[in-house]
Amino acid sequence: MMHGLTDIWVYLARDPLFGLTLTVLAYLAADVVYRRLKMHPLANPVLWSVVVLGLVLAGTGISYDRYFQGAQFIHVLLGPATVALAVPLYRALNMLRSGWPGVAVALLASVLVASLGAIGLGIAFGAGDTTVASLAPKSVTTPIAMGISERIGGLPSLTAVLVILTGILGAVLGPSVLNALGVRNPRARGIALGAAAHGIGTARAFNESPEAGYAASLAMGGAGVLTAVVLPILW
Amino acid sequence: MLSMLALLLVFQLAGEALCHALALPVPGPVVGMVALVLVLIARGIWVGPDAAVPPDLERVTSTLLGHLSLLFVPAGVGVTTHLALLASEAVPITVALVGSTVAAIAVAGVLMARLERRP
């Protein structure tokens, strides 16, 4: 009987279906917990899925390459999903027709401070070249950041995790930083959160007000495009 | 529904092809996204901004983006292969993340608030 179970386990662990199923189940569980905790940024489902799956791989001795043979079927959808971001970006552009020169200036400043700040601080505190390249695009939405990271010689998987950590930091610290600086204008708060903390910051901005949320959606898309253009040229 | 998924794939492919042909440093899907925004803007001028996004495209994108977070997980798990790097460079990574994120939020927030105050 035990022997039979081991055989089944060996068979399953080799099957690409294993990585695929495990990924969806881990994410579903993490998402349930996230919703139970009222979508607190620290309960981020991507972060906890990665932690759980990392522990499962370490515990079972399945290599990342073998896991990815199944998980890649989810991963390939990142490309079309990035293109799909055009729709919310278009809607946000329509919501905020006036005052776009101000938005453009604020976005460019945010992009430069976020990427040059990460590069400068990383180098100053002794990070290696690969780490610095992985850090540079950390303020923009994950699919774009991973693409940039790959282009400039970073590790896309490291970037993915750094992006999520940035989003959590921005959502947790951002509102207090803006309060301390006396920034009360909802559009300004939304732009700041969306540009520096992408989707997680945008979700936080929607918690504050719809106006801040739409501004954040626009900022997330705009900062993504700006960073994708500026960073590889600066590099 | 399927035709709109095909549309997204065609825009991605066109973006990748354009980047490759012109040796652009920008990721292909980002070029595809910008191209689709431009098409939507053009359509918005033609049929009005509320009708610019066809209902089928709306459905496909909201399904895809509704589960966007799931799509990062496979790549994110790859971080387990870089744990040694993370441990040895934990200090610069933490300083860079916290410092640049707080600074970017402060700069954009203050700048935007100042620019909005003007008429």
Boltz contact constraints between the chains, C-beta under 6 A:
constraints:
  - contact:
      token1: [A, 23]
      token2: [B, 73]
      max_distance: 6.0
  - contact:
      token1: [A, 23]
      token2: [B, 74]
      max_distance: 6.0
  - contact:
      token1: [A, 27]
      token2: [B, 70]
      max_distance: 6.0
  - contact:
      token1: [A, 27]
      token2: [B, 73]
      max_distance: 6.0
  - contact:
      token1: [A, 45]
      token2: [B, 69]
      max_distance: 6.0
  - contact:
      token1: [A, 46]
      token2: [B, 69]
      max_distance: 6.0
  - contact:
      token1: [A, 46]
      token2: [B, 72]
      max_distance: 6.0
  - contact:
      token1: [A, 46]
      token2: [B, 76]
      max_distance: 6.0
  - contact:
      token1: [A, 49]
      token2: [B, 73]
      max_distance: 6.0
  - contact:
      token1: [A, 50]
      token2: [B, 76]
      max_distance: 6.0
  - contact:
      token1: [A, 50]
      token2: [B, 77]
      max_distance: 6.0
  - contact:
      token1: [A, 53]
      token2: [B, 77]
      max_distance: 6.0
  - contact:
      token1: [A, 54]
      token2: [B, 77]
      max_distance: 6.0
  - contact:
      token1: [A, 54]
      token2: [B, 80]
      max_distance: 6.0
  - contact:
      token1: [A, 64]
      token2: [B, 81]
      max_distance: 6.0
  - contact:
      token1: [A, 71]
      token2: [B, 74]
      max_distance: 6.0
  - contact:
      token1: [A, 74]
      token2: [B, 71]
      max_distance: 6.0
  - contact:
      token1: [A, 74]
      token2: [B, 74]
      max_distance: 6.0
  - contact:
      token1: [A, 75]
      token2: [B, 74]
      max_distance: 6.0
  - contact:
      token1: [A, 75]
      token2: [B, 75]
      max_distance: 6.0
  - contact:
      token1: [A, 77]
      token2: [B, 71]
      max_distance: 6.0
  - contact:
      token1: [A, 78]
      token2: [B, 71]
      max_distance: 6.0
  - contact:
      token1: [A, 79]
      token2: [B, 12]
      max_distance: 6.0
  - contact:
      token1: [A, 79]
      token2: [B, 29]
      max_distance: 6.0
  - contact:
      token1: [A, 80]
      token2: [B, 8]
      max_distance: 6.0
  - contact:
      token1: [A, 80]
      token2: [B, 9]
      max_distance: 6.0
  - contact:
      token1: [A, 80]
      token2: [B, 12]
      max_distance: 6.0
  - contact:
      token1: [A, 81]
      token2: [B, 64]
      max_distance: 6.0
  - contact:
      token1: [A, 81]
      token2: [B, 68]
      max_distance: 6.0
  - contact:
      token1: [A, 81]
      token2: [B, 71]
      max_distance: 6.0
  - contact:
      token1: [A, 82]
      token2: [B, 29]
      max_distance: 6.0
  - contact:
      token1: [A, 82]
      token2: [B, 33]
      max_distance: 6.0
  - contact:
      token1: [A, 83]
      token2: [B, 8]
      max_distance: 6.0
  - contact:
      token1: [A, 83]
      token2: [B, 11]
      max_distance: 6.0
  - contact:
      token1: [A, 83]
      token2: [B, 12]
      max_distance: 6.0
  - contact:
      token1: [A, 83]
      token2: [B, 29]
      max_distance: 6.0
  - contact:
      token1: [A, 83]
      token2: [B, 32]
      max_distance: 6.0
  - contact:
      token1: [A, 83]
      token2: [B, 33]
      max_distance: 6.0
  - contact:
      token1: [A, 83]
      token2: [B, 36]
      max_distance: 6.0
  - contact:
      token1: [A, 84]
      token2: [B, 8]
      max_distance: 6.0
  - contact:
      token1: [A, 84]
      token2: [B, 61]
      max_distance: 6.0
  - contact:
      token1: [A, 84]
      token2: [B, 64]
      max_distance: 6.0
  - contact:
      token1: [A, 84]
      token2: [B, 65]
      max_distance: 6.0
  - contact:
      token1: [A, 85]
      token2: [B, 33]
      max_distance: 6.0
  - contact:
      token1: [A, 86]
      token2: [B, 33]
      max_distance: 6.0
  - contact:
      token1: [A, 86]
      token2: [B, 36]
      max_distance: 6.0
  - contact:
      token1: [A, 86]
      token2: [B, 37]
      max_distance: 6.0
  - contact:
      token1: [A, 87]
      token2: [B, 53]
      max_distance: 6.0
  - contact:
      token1: [A, 87]
      token2: [B, 61]
      max_distance: 6.0
  - contact:
      token1: [A, 89]
      token2: [B, 37]
      max_distance: 6.0
  - contact:
      token1: [A, 90]
      token2: [B, 37]
      max_distance: 6.0
  - contact:
      token1: [A, 90]
      token2: [B, 40]
      max_distance: 6.0
  - contact:
      token1: [A, 94]
      token2: [B, 49]
      max_distance: 6.0
  - contact:
      token1: [A, 102]
      token2: [B, 115]
      max_distance: 6.0
  - contact:
      token1: [A, 106]
      token2: [B, 108]
      max_distance: 6.0
  - contact:
      token1: [A, 106]
      token2: [B, 111]
      max_distance: 6.0
  - contact:
      token1: [A, 106]
      token2: [B, 112]
      max_distance: 6.0
  - contact:
      token1: [A, 109]
      token2: [B, 107]
      max_distance: 6.0
  - contact:
      token1: [A, 109]
      token2: [B, 111]
      max_distance: 6.0
  - contact:
      token1: [A, 110]
      token2: [B, 104]
      max_distance: 6.0
  - contact:
      token1: [A, 110]
      token2: [B, 108]
      max_distance: 6.0
  - contact:
      token1: [A, 113]
      token2: [B, 103]
      max_distance: 6.0
  - contact:
      token1: [A, 113]
      token2: [B, 104]
      max_distance: 6.0
  - contact:
      token1: [A, 113]
      token2: [B, 107]
      max_distance: 6.0
  - contact:
      token1: [A, 114]
      token2: [B, 100]
      max_distance: 6.0
  - contact:
      token1: [A, 114]
      token2: [B, 104]
      max_distance: 6.0
  - contact:
      token1: [A, 117]
      token2: [B, 100]
      max_distance: 6.0
  - contact:
      token1: [A, 117]
      token2: [B, 103]
      max_distance: 6.0
  - contact:
      token1: [A, 118]
      token2: [B, 96]
      max_distance: 6.0
  - contact:
      token1: [A, 118]
      token2: [B, 100]
      max_distance: 6.0
  - contact:
      token1: [A, 121]
      token2: [B, 95]
      max_distance: 6.0
  - contact:
      token1: [A, 121]
      token2: [B, 96]
      max_distance: 6.0
  - contact:
      token1: [A, 121]
      token2: [B, 99]
      max_distance: 6.0
  - contact:
      token1: [A, 122]
      token2: [B, 92]
      max_distance: 6.0
  - contact:
      token1: [A, 122]
      token2: [B, 96]
      max_distance: 6.0
  - contact:
      token1: [A, 125]
      token2: [B, 91]
      max_distance: 6.0
  - contact:
      token1: [A, 125]
      token2: [B, 92]
      max_distance: 6.0
  - contact:
      token1: [A, 125]
      token2: [B, 95]
      max_distance: 6.0
  - contact:
      token1: [A, 126]
      token2: [B, 92]
      max_distance: 6.0
  - contact:
      token1: [A, 127]
      token2: [B, 89]
      max_distance: 6.0
  - contact:
      token1: [A, 127]
      token2: [B, 92]
      max_distance: 6.0
  - contact:
      token1: [A, 131]
      token2: [B, 89]
      max_distance: 6.0
  - contact:
      token1: [A, 135]
      token2: [B, 96]
      max_distance: 6.0
  - contact:
      token1: [A, 142]
      token2: [B, 72]
      max_distance: 6.0
  - contact:
      token1: [A, 144]
      token2: [B, 30]
      max_distance: 6.0
  - contact:
      token1: [A, 147]
      token2: [B, 27]
      max_distance: 6.0
  - contact:
      token1: [A, 151]
      token2: [B, 25]
      max_distance: 6.0
  - contact:
      token1: [A, 156]
      token2: [B, 75]
      max_distance: 6.0
  - contact:
      token1: [A, 157]
      token2: [B, 75]
      max_distance: 6.0
  - contact:
      token1: [A, 157]
      token2: [B, 78]
      max_distance: 6.0
  - contact:
      token1: [A, 157]
      token2: [B, 79]
      max_distance: 6.0
  - contact:
      token1: [A, 158]
      token2: [B, 79]
      max_distance: 6.0
  - contact:
      token1: [A, 158]
      token2: [B, 82]
      max_distance: 6.0
  - contact:
      token1: [A, 160]
      token2: [B, 72]
      max_distance: 6.0
  - contact:
      token1: [A, 160]
      token2: [B, 75]
      max_distance: 6.0
  - contact:
      token1: [A, 160]
      token2: [B, 76]
      max_distance: 6.0
  - contact:
      token1: [A, 161]
      token2: [B, 76]
      max_distance: 6.0
  - contact:
      token1: [A, 161]
      token2: [B, 79]
      max_distance: 6.0
  - contact:
      token1: [A, 165]
      token2: [B, 97]
      max_distance: 6.0
  - contact:
      token1: [A, 166]
      token2: [B, 97]
      max_distance: 6.0
  - contact:
      token1: [A, 166]
      token2: [B, 101]
      max_distance: 6.0
  - contact:
      token1: [A, 169]
      token2: [B, 101]
      max_distance: 6.0
  - contact:
      token1: [A, 170]
      token2: [B, 101]
      max_distance: 6.0
  - contact:
      token1: [A, 173]
      token2: [B, 102]
      max_distance: 6.0
  - contact:
      token1: [A, 174]
      token2: [B, 105]
      max_distance: 6.0
  - contact:
      token1: [A, 177]
      token2: [B, 102]
      max_distance: 6.0
  - contact:
      token1: [A, 177]
      token2: [B, 105]
      max_distance: 6.0
  - contact:
      token1: [A, 177]
      token2: [B, 106]
      max_distance: 6.0
  - contact:
      token1: [A, 178]
      token2: [B, 109]
      max_distance: 6.0
  - contact:
      token1: [A, 181]
      token2: [B, 106]
      max_distance: 6.0
  - contact:
      token1: [A, 181]
      token2: [B, 110]
      max_distance: 6.0
  - contact:
      token1: [A, 183]
      token2: [B, 109]
      max_distance: 6.0
  - contact:
      token1: [A, 183]
      token2: [B, 113]
      max_distance: 6.0
  - contact:
      token1: [A, 185]
      token2: [B, 113]
      max_distance: 6.0
  - contact:
      token1: [A, 185]
      token2: [B, 116]
      max_distance: 6.0
  - contact:
      token1: [A, 188]
      token2: [B, 109]
      max_distance: 6.0
  - contact:
      token1: [A, 188]
      token2: [B, 112]
      max_distance: 6.0
  - contact:
      token1: [A, 188]
      token2: [B, 113]
      max_distance: 6.0
  - contact:
      token1: [A, 191]
      token2: [B, 108]
      max_distance: 6.0
  - contact:
      token1: [A, 191]
      token2: [B, 112]
      max_distance: 6.0
  - contact:
      token1: [A, 192]
      token2: [B, 105]
      max_distance: 6.0
  - contact:
      token1: [A, 192]
      token2: [B, 108]
      max_distance: 6.0
  - contact:
      token1: [A, 192]
      token2: [B, 109]
      max_distance: 6.0
  - contact:
      token1: [A, 195]
      token2: [B, 108]
      max_distance: 6.0
  - contact:
      token1: [A, 196]
      token2: [B, 101]
      max_distance: 6.0
  - contact:
      token1: [A, 196]
      token2: [B, 104]
      max_distance: 6.0
  - contact:
      token1: [A, 196]
      token2: [B, 105]
      max_distance: 6.0
  - contact:
      token1: [A, 228]
      token2: [B, 26]
      max_distance: 6.0
  - contact:
      token1: [A, 228]
      token2: [B, 27]
      max_distance: 6.0
  - contact:
      token1: [A, 228]
      token2: [B, 30]
      max_distance: 6.0
  - contact:
      token1: [A, 229]
      token2: [B, 26]
      max_distance: 6.0
  - contact:
      token1: [A, 232]
      token2: [B, 25]
      max_distance: 6.0
